[in-house]
């Protein structure tokens, strides 16, 4: 199953260094039966975009956690969303959490990664503004939804797996 794993630049660095990644709670997003049912129309590509969008929003939450870690000097925060597209077999659908949520049965190996999607540098100011308000937007705050919309207007750039080390070196 193709899954979309929310990540950050620091997580991508760990993936390259250790050739595997332990996603937070092993949570990912995918085109699940519940997601198909939630959309009356839409082909597989359109539904995959929805799942990737959910992963990109989850990446904002991961960045919010890194901001707290940065205060202690544990990590340098790069305000870029990242989503890892991977093909994995051991997946449990978690529609009780949301329509596109799945749980990975094992750590994500670099060999299962199909591509990586990362914000370009021009998205960083919008992403930085959105990191602190993503929860408020989810709770219906109109101003927060506007800020989040600005961040989500930025499309993630596609990178092949073999480009990942070079991308990280250039950041």
C-alpha positions as CSV (number, residue, x, y, z in Angstrom):
1,X,0.0,0.0,0.0
2,X,1.3,3.5,-0.8
3,X,1.4,5.5,2.4
4,X,2.3,9.1,3.1
5,X,4.3,9.6,6.2
6,X,4.5,13.1,7.8
7,X,8.0,14.2,8.5
8,X,10.4,17.1,9.1
9,X,13.8,17.9,7.7
10,X,15.4,16.5,10.9
11,X,13.4,13.2,10.4
12,X,14.6,13.0,6.8
13,X,18.2,13.4,8.0
14,X,17.6,10.5,10.4
15,X,16.1,8.4,7.6
16,X,19.2,8.9,5.4
17,X,21.7,8.4,8.3
18,X,20.1,5.2,9.7
19,X,18.3,4.0,6.6
20,X,15.1,3.7,8.6
21,X,12.7,5.9,10.4
22,X,10.4,5.5,13.3
23,X,7.5,7.7,12.4
24,X,5.7,9.3,15.4
25,X,3.2,6.6,16.6
26,X,3.9,4.9,13.3
27,X,1.1,7.1,11.9
28,X,0.8,7.6,8.2
29,X,-2.0,8.4,5.7
30,X,-3.2,6.5,2.7
31,X,-6.1,6.0,0.3
32,X,-8.3,3.8,2.6
33,X,-11.8,2.4,2.1
34,X,-13.1,5.0,4.5
35,X,-11.4,7.8,2.4
36,X,-12.9,6.4,-0.8
37,X,-16.3,6.4,0.9
38,X,-16.0,9.9,2.1
39,X,-15.5,11.2,-1.4
40,X,-18.4,10.5,-3.8
41,X,-16.1,11.1,-6.8
42,X,-12.4,11.2,-7.4
43,X,-9.9,8.9,-8.9
44,X,-7.0,7.3,-7.2
45,X,-4.7,10.2,-8.0
46,X,-7.1,12.7,-6.5
47,X,-7.6,10.6,-3.4
48,X,-3.8,10.2,-3.0
49,X,-3.5,14.0,-3.1
50,X,-6.0,14.2,-0.2
51,X,-4.0,11.6,1.8
52,X,-0.8,13.5,1.1
53,X,-2.5,16.8,2.1
54,X,-3.4,15.2,5.5
55,X,0.2,14.1,5.9
56,X,1.5,17.6,5.1
57,X,-0.8,19.0,7.7
58,X,0.4,16.5,10.2
59,X,4.0,17.6,9.3
60,X,3.0,21.1,10.7
61,X,2.2,19.5,14.0
62,X,5.6,17.7,14.0
63,X,7.3,21.0,13.3
64,X,5.5,22.5,16.3
65,X,7.1,19.9,18.5
66,X,10.5,20.6,17.0
67,X,10.1,24.3,17.9
68,X,9.9,23.3,21.6
69,X,13.0,21.1,21.2
70,X,14.8,24.0,19.5
71,X,14.4,26.1,22.6
72,X,16.6,23.5,24.4
73,X,19.1,23.4,21.5
74,X,18.3,19.8,20.7
75,X,17.4,20.5,17.1
76,X,17.5,23.2,14.5
77,X,14.1,23.8,13.0
78,X,13.7,24.1,9.3
79,X,10.2,25.4,8.5
80,X,9.5,23.1,5.7
81,X,6.8,20.4,5.6
82,X,8.0,17.0,4.4
83,X,6.0,14.0,3.4
84,X,7.5,10.6,2.6
85,X,5.7,8.4,0.0
86,X,6.5,4.8,0.6
87,X,5.2,1.4,-0.4
88,X,4.7,-0.9,2.6
89,X,2.8,-4.1,3.3
90,X,2.3,-4.1,7.0
91,X,-0.4,-1.5,7.5
92,X,-3.4,-1.3,9.8
93,X,-6.2,1.0,8.7
94,X,-7.3,3.3,11.6
95,X,-10.6,4.9,10.3
96,X,-11.5,5.3,14.0
97,X,-8.9,8.2,14.0
98,X,-9.7,9.7,10.6
99,X,-10.6,8.5,7.1
100,X,-7.0,8.4,5.7
101,X,-5.1,7.3,8.9
102,X,-3.1,4.1,8.9
103,X,-0.6,2.7,11.4
104,X,2.6,1.2,10.1
105,X,3.5,-2.2,11.5
106,X,7.2,-1.6,11.5
107,X,9.7,1.2,11.1
108,X,9.9,2.7,7.7
109,X,12.9,1.5,5.7
110,X,14.7,3.7,3.2
111,X,14.3,1.0,0.6
112,X,10.5,1.3,0.8
113,X,10.6,5.0,0.0
114,X,9.2,5.9,-3.4
115,X,9.6,9.6,-3.2
116,X,10.0,12.6,-0.8
117,X,8.0,15.8,-1.0
118,X,9.3,19.0,0.7
119,X,8.4,22.6,0.7
120,X,10.6,25.0,-1.3
121,X,12.4,27.9,0.5
122,X,9.8,30.4,-0.4
123,X,7.2,28.6,1.7
124,X,9.2,28.9,4.9
125,X,7.6,32.2,6.2
126,X,4.1,30.8,5.6
127,X,4.9,27.5,7.2
128,X,6.5,29.2,10.2
129,X,3.3,31.2,10.7
130,X,1.1,28.1,10.4
131,X,3.0,25.9,12.8
132,X,1.6,27.7,15.9
133,X,-2.0,27.8,14.7
134,X,-2.8,24.5,13.1
135,X,-4.8,23.2,16.1
136,X,-6.8,26.4,16.3
137,X,-7.6,26.1,12.6
138,X,-8.8,22.6,13.1
139,X,-11.1,23.9,15.9
140,X,-12.7,26.4,13.6
141,X,-10.8,29.7,14.3
142,X,-11.4,31.6,11.0
143,X,-8.2,33.7,11.3
144,X,-6.1,30.6,11.9
145,X,-7.8,28.8,9.0
146,X,-6.7,31.8,6.8
147,X,-3.1,31.5,7.9
148,X,-3.1,27.7,7.5
149,X,-4.6,28.2,4.0
150,X,-1.7,30.4,3.0
151,X,0.7,27.6,4.0
152,X,-1.2,24.9,2.3
153,X,-1.3,26.9,-0.9
154,X,2.4,26.0,-1.3
155,X,2.8,22.8,-3.2
156,X,5.4,20.3,-2.0
157,X,8.3,19.7,-4.4
158,X,8.9,16.1,-5.5
159,X,12.3,14.4,-5.0
160,X,13.4,10.9,-6.0
161,X,14.7,8.8,-3.2
162,X,18.3,9.0,-4.5
163,X,18.1,12.8,-4.5
164,X,17.4,12.9,-0.8
165,X,21.0,13.0,0.5
166,X,21.8,15.9,-2.0
167,X,18.7,17.8,-1.0
168,X,19.6,17.6,2.7
169,X,23.1,18.6,2.0
170,X,21.9,21.7,0.2
171,X,19.6,22.8,2.9
